[in-house]
Amino acid sequence: MFGTSLLLALKEIRRHKMRSFLTTLGIIIGVASVVTMVSLGNGATQSVQDQVSSLGTNMLTIRPGQGFGRGGGSRPTLFDLDDVEAIRTQIAGIRVVAPQTSTQSTAIFEAQNWSTTVAGTTNEYFQASNLELADGRLFSDAELAAGKSVCIIGETVRANLFRNTDAIGKSLRLRDISCRIIGILAKRGQGGFGQNADDQVVMPLKTAMRRLNGNQDVQTIQVAVEQQFDSGAIDDEISSLLRERRHLRPGMEDDFSIFDSKQLSDTLSGTTETLTMFLGAVAAVSLVVGGIGIMNIMLVSVTERTREIGIRLAIGAVRREVLMQFLIEAITLSSIGGFIGLVVSFAATTVISFGVGLPFMFDFGIAALAFFFSALIGILFGYFPAKRAASLNPIEALRHE
C-alpha cells in the first residue's frame, strides 16, 4: 500500500510541477537557512579558536597600561628583567617566560627594503608562541648572553627582501645594525587579531635593548602555563606579584593588563555558538512557514480531487488508505524540499566559507536533523488535510463539481 501511495503522490507532484515547487519553497529556504547558519557558525567558532591558538596555547600576555588599546594619558611604566625573573621563579605552573621588546623599523637588503616589526626576545618566545623554524636555527646561549647581531626572520620578510635567494647567512640592515640571518620562521599566515607572525624580524633581547631601544625596558611578557594548571589561577598570582613589585596599594587600579588566551577563546567561542543557535532558531521559522504552505496546498488538492476521493470510497477503498495517500503526498513534498534545501545549504556553505576565509565546517548532524524535521513538518501539517479527505462522505463527494 505504501508503494502505491508513494507512486500516486509522485504522479500528483509531477502533474503540478510549478505548484509543487512553490509549495516546497518554504521548506527549501528553511532547511538551507538553518544548516547554512549553523555550519557557518561552526566555521566562525573554529576560526576564533584558531586565531587565539595562534597567539599561544594556554598563554598569558602581560603588558603595561590598562587594556591592550592605544589609550591616551601618560606613558605606562614598563617592566624590567627583574619582573621577568620574579615571575619565572616565584610562580608555580609556568612552562616558559618570554620577555619581549619591539619596535617598527625598515629592514634593508641591497636595493630592497621592507617595513616590519623588530622584536627582541629569547628562545622561550618561540615556544610560547608556537613558532617553528622552516630553516636555520634558534639563538645560541652565547648569542643571547652577548647580545650578538643575529636575527631570525619571518616568511613575509624573506619573500620581500630575498625573493628566491637563500637568506641564511646573509645580513640585512636595521637602522645602523647589520644583522646576520640565522633562521627563517615557518609560514603561519595572519595570526590572531591582526598579528602577523610572518612579518617580523626577531633578534636577541639584549641586542634590541642595547642597539635599537637604548634602554632595559621590557614591553611585553609572555607566559606559557603548564596544561595541568589553571591559567586563571596563574593570572591571579601574577597580578598579585606585579602589584606588590609595582607598589600598588589596595584599591588602586592595576597599571598593567594580563591577556588570557584560554579565557578569551572560551568566551568568544561561547558567544559565537549562542549567536549561531539564535540565527538557526530564527531560520527555523521558515520551516514552520513552509509547513503552513504545504497544509494550504494540500487542502486545495483535497478540494480539487473531491470526486476522485468519492469514487475511491464508493468502490471500496477504506478511509485509512485515503488518509495515507494524502499524508504520504505531504511527506513526499516536504522531504523533496528538505533534500533540495540540503543541496543548497552545502553549496552556500562552501561558497561563503571560501569567500570570507572561514574554515569549511558543514554540519552533517544538523543536516540530518533538519531533513528529519522537514519530513516531520510534512506529517504534522499534512495530517489535517489528509484527515479531511478521509472523512468525506462518498455521496456528497460524488456530487461535487
Buried (B, 14 or more C-beta within 10 A) or exposed (E): EEEEBBEBBBEBBEEBEEEBBEBBBBBBBBBBBBBBBBBBBBBBBBBBBBBBBBBBBBBBBBBBBBEEEEEEEEEBEBBBBEBBEBBBEEBEBBBBBBBBBBBEBEBBBEEEBBEBBBBBBBBBBBBBBBBEBEBBEBBBEEBBEEBBBBBBBBBBBBBBBBEEEEBBEBBBBBEEBEBBBBBBBEBBEBBBEEBBBBBBBBBBBBBBBBBBBEEBBBBBBBBBBEEEBEBEEBBEBBBEBBBEBBEBEEEEEBBBBBBBBBBBBEEBBEEBBEBBEEBBEEBBEBBBBBBEBBBEBBBBBBEEBBEBBBBBBEEEBEBEBBBBBBBBBBBBBBBBBBBBBBEBBBEBBEEBBEEEEBBBBBBEEBBEBBBEBBBBBBBBBBBBBBBBBBEBEBEEBBEBE
